[in-house]
């Protein structure tokens, strides 16, 4: 039986090969390779999976893969500076995953905060304890763990054990947020501007916290820190025993220097200043020639210091403040849903790790293949060029055969010689088309394999 060469049942239609498309030459191969390179850089591993019933699994797999990839990267960053993580990468990774199952911030956010804690000089068990305290403070004060850890470690590094444990400091920081007009995102960066100087000058953290909480009700956070620095700077100058402020302090009969701050505390000094000056701005300006210090002082000495004393009492009795607020915020639907998501991702992590390992191996293999004399893409380029050149050389022969077959098939009656000629042409085409089909299949197959491998 003769082969059909036209219509929907023809050899041309069944193979799906457009004869005209075979004249692309070796430039087509180069174009394919450029497309390959562009596709590889996009790194969309799951592009081909979202089909039919595989859609849900593909999405879950992609989420698990992304989670594992991001978490691994975050942990590797910590590993560069943490001896504890270097010694027990898997163990500490598991601790963070377990912690994420009980708090709103996900494992990646917790790991970013851990990096901040380690960079502040803490590691191992101590760092993990600070991380737990930080994430509870973050939940209580409606911020993220990184921000809370940043504020905590600034105070810890400035005051050491004098400010109390991480939990004690957390309670005091939360109380500042509760009493003052300030968010944790503003508190951390601004209080860190003064903690170092305050600790060196002998201003206790309780008093610093009370000064900040009281002043921030009236002036902006960054001005509060500048004002407190101004107060401490004025006292440092008076400590030298010379200058207008020192003369005024002697005239008023008050001890207004760093020694007095360390022995009496700011509360007592503030009381003495209020009594001696009777709130007279002229006298206060002589004690605080720098207007910044005066602004800071005026912000905390309202109601003859009573507001400051009340705030200080709140700070000194703030134990458990974070825990109470944490419990309240944990009961919100938003945080419960966040924890649910963290638990689901923890369950999916083994799947993500498995895909991540596979992708790592494939990426390494491709990187090796693309390097030096083993560049497989270069080999593929040469193969495409050779194949397209071969097809071009055979193009005229294929065209002649198609013309012959179509011409003979259009006749209503063939001679014996024409019948023989038709069969010979059809057989020749039957040989050529599978070859052409395999070439195209090979090109497409190579592309698909590398696209999937990316």
C-alpha positions as a Markdown table, in Angstrom:
| # | Residue | x | y | z |
|---|---|---|---|---|
| 1 | Unk | 0.0 | 0.0 | 0.0 |
| 2 | Unk | 1.3 | 3.4 | -1.0 |
| 3 | Unk | 2.1 | 5.9 | 1.8 |
| 4 | Unk | -0.1 | 9.0 | 2.1 |
| 5 | Unk | 1.8 | 12.2 | 1.7 |
| 6 | Unk | -1.0 | 14.8 | 2.0 |
| 7 | Unk | -4.1 | 15.3 | 4.2 |
| 8 | Unk | -4.6 | 14.5 | 7.9 |
| 9 | Unk | -3.6 | 10.9 | 7.4 |
| 10 | Unk | -0.4 | 11.6 | 5.5 |
| 11 | Unk | 3.1 | 10.7 | 6.5 |
| 12 | Unk | 3.9 | 14.5 | 6.6 |
| 13 | Unk | 1.0 | 15.1 | 9.1 |
| 14 | Unk | 1.8 | 12.1 | 11.3 |
| 15 | Unk | 5.4 | 12.9 | 11.7 |
| 16 | Unk | 4.6 | 16.5 | 12.5 |
| 17 | Unk | 7.7 | 17.7 | 10.7 |
| 18 | Unk | 7.6 | 20.9 | 8.6 |
| 19 | Unk | 9.8 | 20.4 | 5.6 |
| 20 | Unk | 10.6 | 24.1 | 5.4 |
| 21 | Unk | 11.8 | 24.1 | 9.0 |
| 22 | Unk | 14.8 | 21.9 | 8.2 |
| 23 | Unk | 16.7 | 24.8 | 6.6 |
| 24 | Unk | 17.7 | 26.4 | 9.8 |
| 25 | Unk | 21.3 | 25.2 | 9.8 |
| 26 | Unk | 23.8 | 25.3 | 12.6 |
| 27 | Unk | 22.5 | 28.7 | 13.8 |
| 28 | Unk | 19.4 | 26.9 | 15.1 |
| 29 | Unk | 21.6 | 24.8 | 17.4 |
| 30 | Unk | 23.3 | 28.0 | 18.7 |
| 31 | Unk | 19.9 | 29.5 | 19.4 |
| 32 | Unk | 18.9 | 26.4 | 21.3 |
| 33 | Unk | 22.0 | 26.6 | 23.4 |
| 34 | Unk | 21.3 | 30.3 | 24.2 |
| 35 | Unk | 17.9 | 29.3 | 25.3 |
| 36 | Unk | 19.3 | 26.5 | 27.4 |
| 37 | Unk | 21.7 | 28.9 | 29.1 |
| 38 | Unk | 18.9 | 31.3 | 29.9 |
| 39 | Unk | 16.6 | 28.6 | 31.1 |
| 40 | Unk | 19.3 | 27.2 | 33.4 |
| 41 | Unk | 19.9 | 30.5 | 35.1 |
| 42 | Unk | 16.2 | 30.8 | 36.0 |
| 43 | Unk | 16.4 | 27.8 | 38.3 |
| 44 | Unk | 12.7 | 27.0 | 38.3 |
| 45 | Unk | 13.1 | 23.4 | 39.3 |
| 46 | Unk | 9.4 | 22.6 | 39.4 |
| 47 | Unk | 8.1 | 24.3 | 36.2 |
| 48 | Unk | 7.2 | 21.0 | 34.6 |
| 49 | Unk | 5.5 | 19.4 | 37.5 |
| 50 | Unk | 2.4 | 21.5 | 37.9 |
| 51 | Unk | 0.2 | 19.4 | 35.6 |
| 52 | Unk | -3.2 | 17.9 | 36.4 |
| 53 | Unk | -3.3 | 15.9 | 39.6 |
| 54 | Unk | 0.4 | 16.6 | 40.3 |
| 55 | Unk | -0.3 | 20.3 | 40.9 |
| 56 | Unk | -0.9 | 20.1 | 44.6 |
| 57 | Unk | 2.2 | 17.9 | 45.2 |
| 58 | Unk | 4.3 | 20.2 | 43.1 |
| 59 | Unk | 3.3 | 23.2 | 45.1 |
| 60 | Unk | 4.0 | 21.4 | 48.4 |
| 61 | Unk | 7.3 | 20.1 | 47.1 |
| 62 | Unk | 8.3 | 23.5 | 46.0 |
| 63 | Unk | 7.4 | 25.0 | 49.3 |
| 64 | Unk | 9.3 | 22.3 | 51.1 |
| 65 | Unk | 12.3 | 22.8 | 48.8 |
| 66 | Unk | 12.4 | 26.5 | 49.2 |
| 67 | Unk | 12.0 | 26.2 | 53.0 |
| 68 | Unk | 15.0 | 23.8 | 53.2 |
| 69 | Unk | 17.1 | 25.8 | 50.9 |
| 70 | Unk | 16.5 | 29.1 | 52.7 |
| 71 | Unk | 17.0 | 27.5 | 56.1 |
| 72 | Unk | 20.2 | 25.8 | 55.1 |
| 73 | Unk | 21.6 | 29.1 | 53.7 |
| 74 | Unk | 20.7 | 30.9 | 57.0 |
| 75 | Unk | 22.3 | 28.2 | 59.1 |
| 76 | Unk | 25.4 | 28.1 | 56.9 |
| 77 | Unk | 25.7 | 31.9 | 57.6 |
| 78 | Unk | 25.6 | 31.2 | 61.3 |
| 79 | Unk | 28.1 | 28.4 | 60.9 |
| 80 | Unk | 30.7 | 30.8 | 59.5 |
| 81 | Unk | 30.9 | 32.6 | 62.9 |
| 82 | Unk | 29.6 | 30.1 | 65.5 |
| 83 | Unk | 31.9 | 27.3 | 66.9 |
| 84 | Unk | 28.8 | 25.6 | 68.4 |
| 85 | Unk | 27.1 | 25.4 | 65.0 |
| 86 | Unk | 30.4 | 24.2 | 63.4 |
| 87 | Unk | 30.6 | 21.4 | 65.9 |
| 88 | Unk | 26.9 | 20.5 | 65.8 |
| 89 | Unk | 25.2 | 21.8 | 62.7 |
| 90 | Unk | 22.4 | 19.2 | 62.7 |
| 91 | Unk | 21.7 | 19.4 | 66.4 |
| 92 | Unk | 21.3 | 23.2 | 66.6 |
| 93 | Unk | 19.4 | 23.2 | 63.3 |
| 94 | Unk | 16.9 | 20.8 | 65.0 |
| 95 | Unk | 16.7 | 23.0 | 68.1 |
| 96 | Unk | 15.7 | 26.0 | 65.9 |
| 97 | Unk | 13.1 | 23.9 | 64.0 |
| 98 | Unk | 11.7 | 22.7 | 67.3 |
| 99 | Unk | 11.6 | 26.3 | 68.7 |
| 100 | Unk | 9.8 | 27.5 | 65.6 |
| 101 | Unk | 7.0 | 25.0 | 66.3 |
| 102 | Unk | 6.1 | 27.0 | 69.5 |
| 103 | Unk | 6.5 | 30.7 | 68.4 |
| 104 | Unk | 5.2 | 32.8 | 65.5 |
| 105 | Unk | 8.5 | 33.6 | 63.8 |
| 106 | Unk | 9.6 | 30.9 | 61.4 |
| 107 | Unk | 12.9 | 29.0 | 61.4 |
| 108 | Unk | 14.6 | 31.3 | 58.9 |
| 109 | Unk | 13.8 | 34.4 | 61.0 |
| 110 | Unk | 15.0 | 32.6 | 64.2 |
| 111 | Unk | 18.3 | 31.7 | 62.5 |
| 112 | Unk | 18.8 | 35.3 | 61.3 |
| 113 | Unk | 18.4 | 36.4 | 64.9 |
| 114 | Unk | 20.8 | 33.7 | 66.1 |
| 115 | Unk | 23.4 | 35.2 | 63.8 |
| 116 | Unk | 22.9 | 38.6 | 65.4 |
| 117 | Unk | 23.3 | 37.0 | 68.9 |
| 118 | Unk | 26.4 | 35.1 | 68.0 |
| 119 | Unk | 27.9 | 38.2 | 66.4 |
| 120 | Unk | 27.3 | 40.0 | 69.7 |
| 121 | Unk | 29.6 | 37.5 | 71.4 |
| 122 | Unk | 27.3 | 34.7 | 72.6 |
| 123 | Unk | 27.3 | 31.1 | 71.4 |
| 124 | Unk | 26.1 | 27.6 | 72.2 |
| 125 | Unk | 23.6 | 27.1 | 75.0 |
| 126 | Unk | 23.8 | 30.7 | 76.1 |
| 127 | Unk | 23.0 | 31.9 | 72.6 |
| 128 | Unk | 20.0 | 29.6 | 72.3 |
| 129 | Unk | 18.7 | 30.8 | 75.6 |
| 130 | Unk | 19.0 | 34.4 | 74.5 |
| 131 | Unk | 17.3 | 33.4 | 71.2 |
| 132 | Unk | 14.3 | 31.9 | 73.1 |
| 133 | Unk | 14.1 | 35.1 | 75.3 |
| 134 | Unk | 14.3 | 37.3 | 72.2 |
| 135 | Unk | 11.5 | 35.5 | 70.3 |
| 136 | Unk | 9.2 | 35.7 | 73.3 |
| 137 | Unk | 10.0 | 39.4 | 73.7 |
| 138 | Unk | 9.4 | 39.9 | 70.0 |
| 139 | Unk | 5.9 | 38.2 | 70.2 |
| 140 | Unk | 5.1 | 40.3 | 73.4 |
| 141 | Unk | 6.1 | 43.6 | 71.8 |
| 142 | Unk | 4.8 | 42.8 | 68.3 |
| 143 | Unk | 8.1 | 42.8 | 66.4 |
| 144 | Unk | 10.4 | 40.2 | 65.0 |
| 145 | Unk | 13.0 | 38.2 | 66.8 |
| 146 | Unk | 16.0 | 39.9 | 65.1 |
| 147 | Unk | 14.9 | 43.3 | 66.4 |
| 148 | Unk | 14.3 | 42.0 | 69.9 |
| 149 | Unk | 17.7 | 40.2 | 69.9 |
| 150 | Unk | 19.4 | 43.3 | 68.7 |
| 151 | Unk | 18.0 | 45.4 | 71.6 |
| 152 | Unk | 18.8 | 42.7 | 74.2 |
| 153 | Unk | 22.4 | 42.1 | 73.2 |
| 154 | Unk | 23.2 | 45.9 | 73.1 |
| 155 | Unk | 22.1 | 46.2 | 76.8 |
| 156 | Unk | 23.8 | 42.9 | 77.8 |
| 157 | Unk | 27.1 | 43.9 | 76.2 |
| 158 | Unk | 27.0 | 47.4 | 77.8 |
| 159 | Unk | 26.0 | 46.4 | 81.3 |
| 160 | Unk | 26.9 | 42.7 | 81.6 |
| 161 | Unk | 25.4 | 41.0 | 84.6 |
| 162 | Unk | 24.7 | 44.3 | 86.3 |
| 163 | Unk | 21.5 | 44.7 | 84.2 |
| 164 | Unk | 20.4 | 41.2 | 85.2 |
| 165 | Unk | 19.7 | 38.1 | 83.1 |
| 166 | Unk | 18.5 | 38.2 | 79.5 |
| 167 | Unk | 15.0 | 37.6 | 80.9 |
| 168 | Unk | 15.3 | 40.5 | 83.3 |
| 169 | Unk | 16.4 | 42.8 | 80.6 |
| 170 | Unk | 13.6 | 41.6 | 78.4 |
| 171 | Unk | 11.1 | 42.5 | 81.1 |
| 172 | Unk | 12.5 | 46.0 | 81.4 |
| 173 | Unk | 12.6 | 46.6 | 77.7 |
| 174 | Unk | 9.1 | 45.5 | 77.3 |
| 175 | Unk | 8.1 | 47.8 | 80.2 |
| 176 | Unk | 9.7 | 50.7 | 78.4 |
| 177 | Unk | 7.5 | 49.9 | 75.4 |
| 178 | Unk | 4.4 | 49.5 | 77.6 |
| 179 | Unk | 4.9 | 52.7 | 79.5 |
| 180 | Unk | 6.5 | 54.9 | 76.8 |
| 181 | Unk | 5.4 | 56.1 | 73.4 |
| 182 | Unk | 7.8 | 53.9 | 71.5 |
| 183 | Unk | 7.9 | 50.6 | 69.5 |
| 184 | Unk | 10.6 | 48.0 | 69.9 |
| 185 | Unk | 11.8 | 48.8 | 66.4 |
| 186 | Unk | 12.5 | 52.3 | 67.6 |
| 187 | Unk | 13.7 | 51.4 | 71.1 |
| 188 | Unk | 16.5 | 49.1 | 70.1 |
| 189 | Unk | 18.4 | 51.4 | 67.7 |
| 190 | Unk | 18.0 | 54.5 | 69.9 |
| 191 | Unk | 18.7 | 53.1 | 73.3 |
| 192 | Unk | 21.9 | 51.5 | 71.9 |
| 193 | Unk | 23.1 | 55.1 | 71.3 |
| 194 | Unk | 23.4 | 55.6 | 75.0 |
| 195 | Unk | 23.9 | 52.3 | 76.8 |
| 196 | Unk | 27.7 | 52.2 | 76.4 |
| 197 | Unk | 28.2 | 55.7 | 77.8 |
| 198 | Unk | 25.5 | 55.2 | 80.5 |
| 199 | Unk | 27.2 | 52.0 | 81.8 |
| 200 | Unk | 30.6 | 53.6 | 81.9 |
| 201 | Unk | 29.3 | 56.7 | 83.7 |
| 202 | Unk | 27.7 | 54.5 | 86.4 |
| 203 | Unk | 24.0 | 55.1 | 85.4 |
| 204 | Unk | 22.2 | 51.8 | 86.3 |
| 205 | Unk | 20.1 | 50.2 | 83.6 |
| 206 | Unk | 17.0 | 50.5 | 85.7 |
| 207 | Unk | 17.4 | 54.3 | 85.9 |
| 208 | Unk | 18.3 | 54.5 | 82.2 |
| 209 | Unk | 15.2 | 52.5 | 81.3 |
| 210 | Unk | 13.1 | 54.8 | 83.5 |
| 211 | Unk | 14.6 | 58.0 | 82.0 |
| 212 | Unk | 14.0 | 56.7 | 78.5 |
| 213 | Unk | 10.4 | 55.5 | 79.2 |
| 214 | Unk | 9.5 | 58.8 | 80.8 |
| 215 | Unk | 11.1 | 61.1 | 78.3 |
| 216 | Unk | 9.8 | 59.3 | 75.2 |
| 217 | Unk | 6.3 | 60.2 | 76.3 |
| 218 | Unk | 7.1 | 63.8 | 75.4 |
| 219 | Unk | 9.9 | 63.7 | 72.8 |
| 220 | Unk | 10.9 | 61.4 | 69.9 |
| 221 | Unk | 13.1 | 58.3 | 70.7 |
| 222 | Unk | 16.2 | 59.6 | 68.9 |
| 223 | Unk | 16.0 | 62.9 | 70.8 |
| 224 | Unk | 15.6 | 61.0 | 74.1 |
| 225 | Unk | 18.9 | 59.2 | 73.6 |
| 226 | Unk | 20.6 | 62.4 | 72.6 |
| 227 | Unk | 19.2 | 64.2 | 75.7 |
| 228 | Unk | 20.4 | 61.4 | 78.0 |
| 229 | Unk | 23.8 | 61.6 | 76.5 |
| 230 | Unk | 23.7 | 65.3 | 77.0 |
| 231 | Unk | 23.0 | 64.8 | 80.8 |
| 232 | Unk | 25.8 | 62.4 | 81.1 |
| 233 | Unk | 28.2 | 64.6 | 79.2 |
| 234 | Unk | 27.4 | 67.5 | 81.5 |
| 235 | Unk | 28.1 | 65.4 | 84.6 |
| 236 | Unk | 31.4 | 64.2 | 83.1 |
| 237 | Unk | 32.5 | 67.8 | 82.6 |
| 238 | Unk | 31.5 | 68.8 | 86.1 |
| 239 | Unk | 33.6 | 65.9 | 87.4 |
| 240 | Unk | 36.7 | 67.7 | 86.1 |
| 241 | Unk | 35.9 | 70.4 | 88.7 |
| 242 | Unk | 36.2 | 73.4 | 86.4 |
| 243 | Unk | 33.8 | 75.3 | 84.2 |
| 244 | Unk | 30.5 | 77.1 | 84.6 |
| 245 | Unk | 28.5 | 74.0 | 85.4 |
| 246 | Unk | 31.0 | 73.0 | 88.2 |
| 247 | Unk | 30.9 | 76.5 | 89.7 |
| 248 | Unk | 27.1 | 76.5 | 89.6 |
| 249 | Unk | 26.9 | 73.0 | 91.3 |
| 250 | Unk | 29.1 | 74.2 | 94.1 |
| 251 | Unk | 27.0 | 77.4 | 94.4 |
| 252 | Unk | 23.8 | 75.3 | 94.7 |
| 253 | Unk | 25.5 | 72.9 | 97.1 |
| 254 | Unk | 24.8 | 69.8 | 95.1 |
| 255 | Unk | 27.0 | 66.9 | 94.0 |
| 256 | Unk | 26.6 | 66.8 | 90.3 |
| 257 | Unk | 29.3 | 64.5 | 88.9 |
| 258 | Unk | 30.0 | 60.9 | 88.0 |
| 259 | Unk | 31.1 | 60.0 | 91.5 |
| 260 | Unk | 27.8 | 61.1 | 92.8 |
| 261 | Unk | 25.9 | 59.3 | 90.1 |
| 262 | Unk | 27.7 | 56.0 | 91.0 |
| 263 | Unk | 27.2 | 56.4 | 94.8 |
| 264 | Unk | 23.7 | 58.0 | 94.9 |
| 265 | Unk | 22.1 | 57.1 | 91.6 |
| 266 | Unk | 20.3 | 59.4 | 89.2 |
| 267 | Unk | 17.0 | 59.4 | 91.2 |
| 268 | Unk | 18.7 | 61.1 | 94.2 |
| 269 | Unk | 20.7 | 63.5 | 92.0 |
| 270 | Unk | 17.5 | 64.5 | 90.2 |
| 271 | Unk | 15.8 | 65.2 | 93.5 |
| 272 | Unk | 18.6 | 67.4 | 94.6 |
| 273 | Unk | 18.6 | 69.3 | 91.4 |
| 274 | Unk | 14.9 | 69.9 | 91.6 |
| 275 | Unk | 15.1 | 71.1 | 95.2 |
| 276 | Unk | 18.2 | 73.3 | 94.7 |
| 277 | Unk | 17.0 | 75.0 | 91.5 |
| 278 | Unk | 13.3 | 75.0 | 92.3 |
| 279 | Unk | 12.8 | 74.3 | 88.6 |
| 280 | Unk | 14.4 | 77.7 | 87.6 |
| 281 | Unk | 15.3 | 77.4 | 83.9 |
| 282 | Unk | 18.1 | 79.9 | 84.2 |
| 283 | Unk | 19.8 | 77.9 | 87.0 |
| 284 | Unk | 19.3 | 74.7 | 85.0 |
| 285 | Unk | 20.8 | 76.2 | 81.9 |
| 286 | Unk | 24.0 | 77.0 | 83.9 |
| 287 | Unk | 24.2 | 73.3 | 85.0 |
| 288 | Unk | 23.5 | 72.1 | 81.5 |
| 289 | Unk | 25.1 | 74.6 | 79.0 |
| 290 | Unk | 24.4 | 72.1 | 76.3 |
| 291 | Unk | 20.8 | 72.4 | 75.3 |
| 292 | Unk | 20.6 | 68.7 | 74.5 |
| 293 | Unk | 21.3 | 67.8 | 78.1 |
| 294 | Unk | 18.7 | 70.3 | 79.3 |
| 295 | Unk | 16.1 | 68.9 | 77.0 |
| 296 | Unk | 16.7 | 65.5 | 78.3 |
| 297 | Unk | 16.6 | 66.6 | 81.9 |
| 298 | Unk | 13.4 | 68.6 | 81.5 |
| 299 | Unk | 11.7 | 65.6 | 79.9 |
| 300 | Unk | 12.3 | 63.4 | 83.0 |
| 301 | Unk | 11.8 | 66.0 | 85.8 |
| 302 | Unk | 8.1 | 66.7 | 85.2 |
| 303 | Unk | 5.8 | 66.7 | 88.3 |
| 304 | Unk | 9.0 | 67.4 | 90.4 |
| 305 | Unk | 10.3 | 64.0 | 89.5 |
| 306 | Unk | 7.3 | 62.1 | 90.7 |
| 307 | Unk | 6.6 | 60.7 | 87.2 |
| 308 | Unk | 10.2 | 59.5 | 86.9 |
| 309 | Unk | 10.0 | 57.8 | 90.4 |
| 310 | Unk | 6.8 | 56.0 | 89.4 |
| 311 | Unk | 8.2 | 54.8 | 86.2 |
| 312 | Unk | 11.4 | 53.6 | 87.9 |
| 313 | Unk | 9.3 | 51.6 | 90.3 |
| 314 | Unk | 7.6 | 49.9 | 87.4 |
| 315 | Unk | 10.9 | 49.1 | 85.8 |
| 316 | Unk | 12.3 | 47.7 | 89.1 |
| 317 | Unk | 9.2 | 45.5 | 89.5 |
| 318 | Unk | 8.8 | 44.3 | 85.9 |
| 319 | Unk | 9.7 | 40.7 | 86.5 |
| 320 | Unk | 7.4 | 38.5 | 84.5 |
| 321 | Unk | 6.2 | 41.3 | 82.2 |
| 322 | Unk | 7.3 | 39.6 | 79.0 |
| 323 | Unk | 5.8 | 36.3 | 79.9 |
| 324 | Unk | 2.4 | 37.8 | 80.6 |
| 325 | Unk | 2.3 | 39.7 | 77.4 |
| 326 | Unk | 3.7 | 36.7 | 75.5 |
| 327 | Unk | 0.9 | 34.6 | 76.7 |
| 328 | Unk | -1.7 | 37.2 | 75.7 |
| 329 | Unk | -0.3 | 37.6 | 72.2 |
| 330 | Unk | 0.1 | 33.9 | 71.6 |
| 331 | Unk | -3.6 | 33.5 | 71.9 |
| 332 | Unk | -4.3 | 35.6 | 68.8 |
| 333 | Unk | -5.5 | 33.8 | 65.6 |
| 334 | Unk | -2.7 | 35.4 | 63.6 |
| 335 | Unk | 0.0 | 34.0 | 65.8 |
| 336 | Unk | -1.7 | 30.6 | 66.1 |
| 337 | Unk | -1.9 | 30.4 | 62.3 |
| 338 | Unk | 1.8 | 31.4 | 62.0 |
| 339 | Unk | 2.7 | 28.6 | 64.5 |
| 340 | Unk | 0.5 | 26.1 | 62.5 |
| 341 | Unk | 2.4 | 27.1 | 59.3 |
| 342 | Unk | 5.7 | 26.6 | 61.2 |
| 343 | Unk | 4.6 | 23.1 | 62.3 |
| 344 | Unk | 3.6 | 22.1 | 58.7 |
| 345 | Unk | 6.9 | 23.3 | 57.3 |
| 346 | Unk | 8.7 | 21.3 | 60.0 |
| 347 | Unk | 6.8 | 18.2 | 58.9 |
| 348 | Unk | 7.7 | 18.9 | 55.3 |
| 349 | Unk | 11.3 | 19.6 | 56.0 |
| 350 | Unk | 12.5 | 15.9 | 55.3 |
| 351 | Unk | 10.9 | 16.1 | 51.9 |
| 352 | Unk | 12.5 | 19.5 | 51.2 |
| 353 | Unk | 15.9 | 18.2 | 52.4 |
| 354 | Unk | 15.6 | 15.2 | 50.1 |
| 355 | Unk | 14.9 | 17.4 | 47.1 |
| 356 | Unk | 17.6 | 19.9 | 48.2 |
| 357 | Unk | 20.2 | 17.1 | 48.3 |
| 358 | Unk | 19.2 | 15.9 | 44.8 |
| 359 | Unk | 19.3 | 19.4 | 43.4 |
| 360 | Unk | 22.7 | 19.9 | 45.0 |
| 361 | Unk | 24.1 | 16.8 | 43.4 |
| 362 | Unk | 22.7 | 17.7 | 40.0 |
| 363 | Unk | 24.0 | 21.3 | 40.2 |
| 364 | Unk | 27.5 | 20.0 | 41.2 |
| 365 | Unk | 27.3 | 17.5 | 38.3 |
| 366 | Unk | 26.4 | 20.2 | 35.8 |
| 367 | Unk | 29.0 | 22.6 | 37.1 |
| 368 | Unk | 31.7 | 19.9 | 36.7 |
| 369 | Unk | 30.3 | 19.1 | 33.2 |
| 370 | Unk | 30.5 | 22.7 | 32.2 |
| 371 | Unk | 34.1 | 23.2 | 33.3 |
| 372 | Unk | 37.3 | 22.7 | 31.3 |
| 373 | Unk | 37.6 | 20.0 | 28.7 |
| 374 | Unk | 34.6 | 18.2 | 29.9 |
| 375 | Unk | 32.2 | 20.9 | 28.8 |
| 376 | Unk | 29.1 | 18.8 | 27.8 |
| 377 | Unk | 27.3 | 21.8 | 26.4 |
| 378 | Unk | 30.1 | 22.4 | 24.0 |
| 379 | Unk | 29.8 | 18.8 | 22.9 |
| 380 | Unk | 26.1 | 19.2 | 22.5 |
| 381 | Unk | 26.6 | 22.3 | 20.4 |
| 382 | Unk | 28.9 | 20.4 | 18.1 |
| 383 | Unk | 26.4 | 17.6 | 17.8 |
| 384 | Unk | 23.6 | 20.0 | 16.9 |
| 385 | Unk | 25.8 | 21.7 | 14.3 |
| 386 | Unk | 26.7 | 18.4 | 12.7 |
| 387 | Unk | 23.1 | 17.1 | 12.7 |
| 388 | Unk | 21.7 | 20.3 | 11.2 |
| 389 | Unk | 24.4 | 20.4 | 8.5 |
| 390 | Unk | 23.6 | 16.8 | 7.6 |
| 391 | Unk | 19.9 | 17.6 | 7.3 |
| 392 | Unk | 20.7 | 20.5 | 5.1 |
| 393 | Unk | 22.7 | 18.4 | 2.8 |
| 394 | Unk | 19.9 | 15.9 | 2.5 |
| 395 | Unk | 17.2 | 18.6 | 2.1 |
| 396 | Unk | 17.3 | 18.6 | -1.7 |
| 397 | Unk | 16.9 | 14.8 | -1.9 |
| 398 | Unk | 13.9 | 14.9 | 0.5 |
| 399 | Unk | 12.3 | 17.7 | -1.5 |
| 400 | Unk | 12.7 | 15.7 | -4.7 |
| 401 | Unk | 11.2 | 12.6 | -3.2 |
| 402 | Unk | 8.2 | 14.5 | -1.9 |
| 403 | Unk | 7.6 | 16.2 | -5.3 |
| 404 | Unk | 7.8 | 12.8 | -7.0 |
| 405 | Unk | 5.4 | 11.1 | -4.6 |
| 406 | Unk | 2.9 | 14.0 | -4.6 |
| 407 | Unk | 3.0 | 14.1 | -8.4 |
| 408 | Unk | 2.5 | 10.4 | -8.8 |
| 409 | Unk | -0.3 | 10.2 | -6.2 |
| 410 | Unk | -2.2 | 12.9 | -8.0 |
| 411 | Unk | -2.6 | 10.7 | -11.0 |
| 412 | Unk | -5.7 | 8.6 | -11.3 |
| 413 | Unk | -3.9 | 5.8 | -13.0 |
| 414 | Unk | -0.2 | 4.8 | -12.9 |
| 415 | Unk | 1.8 | 2.9 | -15.4 |
| 416 | Unk | 3.9 | -0.1 | -14.1 |
| 417 | Unk | 7.0 | 2.0 | -14.3 |
| 418 | Unk | 5.4 | 4.9 | -12.4 |
| 419 | Unk | 4.1 | 2.5 | -9.8 |
| 420 | Unk | 7.6 | 1.1 | -9.2 |
| 421 | Unk | 8.9 | 4.7 | -9.1 |
| 422 | Unk | 6.2 | 5.7 | -6.5 |
| 423 | Unk | 7.0 | 2.7 | -4.2 |
| 424 | Unk | 10.7 | 3.5 | -4.4 |
| 425 | Unk | 10.2 | 7.1 | -3.5 |
| 426 | Unk | 7.9 | 6.2 | -0.6 |
| 427 | Unk | 10.4 | 3.7 | 0.7 |
| 428 | Unk | 13.1 | 6.3 | 0.6 |
| 429 | Unk | 11.0 | 8.8 | 2.5 |
| 430 | Unk | 10.1 | 6.1 | 5.0 |
| 431 | Unk | 13.9 | 5.8 | 5.6 |
| 432 | Unk | 14.5 | 9.6 | 5.8 |
| 433 | Unk | 11.6 | 10.6 | 8.0 |
| 434 | Unk | 12.4 | 8.3 | 11.0 |
| 435 | Unk | 16.0 | 9.7 | 10.8 |
| 436 | Unk | 14.7 | 13.2 | 10.8 |
| 437 | Unk | 12.2 | 12.4 | 13.6 |
| 438 | Unk | 15.0 | 10.9 | 15.8 |
| 439 | Unk | 17.2 | 14.0 | 15.2 |
| 440 | Unk | 14.4 | 16.3 | 16.3 |
| 441 | Unk | 13.6 | 14.0 | 19.3 |
| 442 | Unk | 17.2 | 14.0 | 20.2 |
| 443 | Unk | 17.4 | 17.8 | 20.2 |
| 444 | Unk | 14.2 | 18.2 | 22.2 |
| 445 | Unk | 15.2 | 15.4 | 24.6 |
| 446 | Unk | 18.6 | 16.9 | 25.3 |
| 447 | Unk | 16.9 | 20.2 | 26.0 |
| 448 | Unk | 14.2 | 18.6 | 28.3 |
| 449 | Unk | 16.8 | 16.7 | 30.3 |
| 450 | Unk | 19.0 | 19.7 | 31.0 |
| 451 | Unk | 15.9 | 21.9 | 31.7 |
| 452 | Unk | 14.7 | 19.3 | 34.3 |
| 453 | Unk | 18.2 | 18.9 | 35.8 |
| 454 | Unk | 18.5 | 22.6 | 36.5 |
